[in-house]
Amino acid sequence: MRSIAGQHKGWVVLVALLVLAAACGGEDAPATTAATTAAPTSAATTAAPTTAAAGPTGEITVAVHPDWDFIHDGADQYMAANPGTTIILESIVGGNDYFPTLPRILATDEAPDVTVLQVGFAGTWEDLVNTGTLLDLSDVYVEDGLRDAFLGPVVATYTDADGGHSAINVGLNWIPVVYYNKDMFAELGIDAPDGGRVASMDDWYAITDALKDAGKTPLALAVSGFRATMWFTGQYMASNCGTDWALALEQGWLPGATPTSRFTDACAVEAFELINTEWNERGVYGESPSTVSRDIGQTLFFTEEAGMFMSGSWEVAAINAADLPFEGSWLLMPSMAAAPTEFQLATIDGLGVAANSDNPELAADFISYIAGADFQTYMAQYSRFSGRKDVVPDPATVPPLALTQLAALDEFAGQPAPNTLLHIRLRDRIAEGWVEMLVGTITAADLAAELERIADELRAG
């Protein structure tokens, strides 16, 4: 993978200006579902695209995250425009387990024709590309002009070492985002920025202490079975050590590299200690935080047992669909020292075609439809924002909470594809280590030393 740092400022400004110019993954087995249309409830509905050209016929299966209703819509729209086609949706769960095993899954006769991917993640992505389990989609890129249509950082991430393309991007995400209950905050007299950064650690503690004193979980954090802690840790290490340090850390494990940033650096250990040990002891995460999954954290927030919930920009669609009895907003947590906290921009959500697909022509044509400007515009109503340069969503069709996040990117966004270059062994050890630190079986310094030993092993090849 190539680094795309240094390109992000133009990208961030462009994405924000597109909107301003317009007026402003459980542990169960995959479940097969019919493609259904589920329109959002808090934004005007965009007319379904009808411009899909006639293409191949037959049947394909598409495996995506269970909350990707926008892809269900895309399947319905494609089938309506292409008589003789059938698209069967399969919901994947337990994504942390699904993606590392994709080379094996896609090599079987039971493989989906099209699957969601985590594009670029070191330690898993190269296996998919190098083992030939994904169909080369370069013809789609050429015929549809996708190399010119998508923003430069997206194209860079979605270009293989040999210049080919094994996936298409299906939206940008920014992480981590803290959502909060505005009504609860007002009732408790808590002052918080409405779509902004908490000014200081003292202000942050004033928020969390007030929620704790009111008997609420201050911050519901998905620790179990999810990698929210990875993004969170990356945000705070960058905040304390600086962006250049964080970028160097991501690539410092590469074979033969001479590292200039280490997990054992004092600023990194301080970040671990603050957001895990100190905040846990202060009650920021409530009781038994090591057992909180994304679903549990979301439920705590939705039922008003928690005042805040940390997730990503994709959460707006779930908040919108839940029709909550309170008004929500979002904030960024305060900086530690060296740099302001920032959104980390993720381009990892992609779709690809299994090389052994029984109907690769139909699968590639469906991919082409999803990557097209019409559908990429349509999906904005689900808080899915396109990486295409020619897509300008109508603000009237976008959930307001999502629109405020998009408009804030030029002020609050950091590097694209955060932690993508960090090897999966390091990412997973951070997630596991968070639980161990919370229950007191390992210290921040010991975890940092373990991470550095893993990095040493990877550097040695």
Secondary structure, 3 states (H helix, E strand, C coil): CCCCCCCHHHHHHHHHHHHHHCCCCCCCCCEEECCCCCCCCCCCCCCCCCCCCCCCCEEEEEEECCCCHHHHHHHHHHHHHCCCEEEEEEECCCHHHHHHHHHHHHCCCCCCCEEEEECCCCCCHHHHHHCCCECCCHHHHHHHCHHHHECHHHHHHCCCCCCCCCCEECCEEEECEEEEEHHHHHHCCCCCCCCEECCCHHHHHHHHHHHHHCCCEEEEECCECCCHHHHHHHHHHHHHHCHHHHHHHHHCCCCCCCCCCCCCCHHHHHHHHHHHHHHHHCCCCCCCHHHCEHHHHHHHHHCCCEEEEEECCCHHHHHHHHCCCCCEEEEECCCCCCCCCCEEEECCEEEEEECCCCCHHHHHHHHHHHHCHHHHHHHHHHCCECCECCCCCCHHHCCHHHHHHHHCHHHHEEEECCCCCCCHHHHHHHHHHHHHHHHCCCCHHHHHHHHHHHHHHHHCC
